[in-house]
């Protein structure tokens, strides 16, 4: 699941950047310094429901992908579509950007699809764009 669900550290970082915890499809539950992954969505999970000490959002790839805007508009009014592609036929990696063959905004390239979506989310939010909530 590590390539499909954010770690506790990744989740906390995304929440600090502005990703709402309520969209997380899963939860990390901390109990006696041990953390386990729960399939209960974060908005339903409470420490009481697990008798745990803390419940932390766990974002799945789908959760993050669903809030990425399919288009963004640059400062000059140009509209750029989201592209996600395999970026090499010899090395397995993914690339993501908004634009076309000539203009590529927010280019991210990663081996892990989860890290790709995480990086794209960070780029969007740090450059003043909004998530599609």
Secondary structure as GFF3:
##gff-version 3
##sequence-region A 1 133
A	DSSP	alpha_helix	8	17	.	.	.	ID=ss1
A	DSSP	three_ten_helix	21	23	.	.	.	ID=ss2
A	DSSP	beta_strand	26	31	.	.	.	ID=ss3
A	DSSP	beta_strand	34	38	.	.	.	ID=ss4
A	DSSP	three_ten_helix	42	44	.	.	.	ID=ss5
A	DSSP	alpha_helix	47	50	.	.	.	ID=ss6
A	DSSP	beta_strand	54	58	.	.	.	ID=ss7
A	DSSP	alpha_helix	61	67	.	.	.	ID=ss8
A	DSSP	beta_strand	71	73	.	.	.	ID=ss9
A	DSSP	beta_strand	79	86	.	.	.	ID=ss10
A	DSSP	beta_strand	94	99	.	.	.	ID=ss11
A	DSSP	beta_strand	104	110	.	.	.	ID=ss12
A	DSSP	alpha_helix	113	126	.	.	.	ID=ss13
###
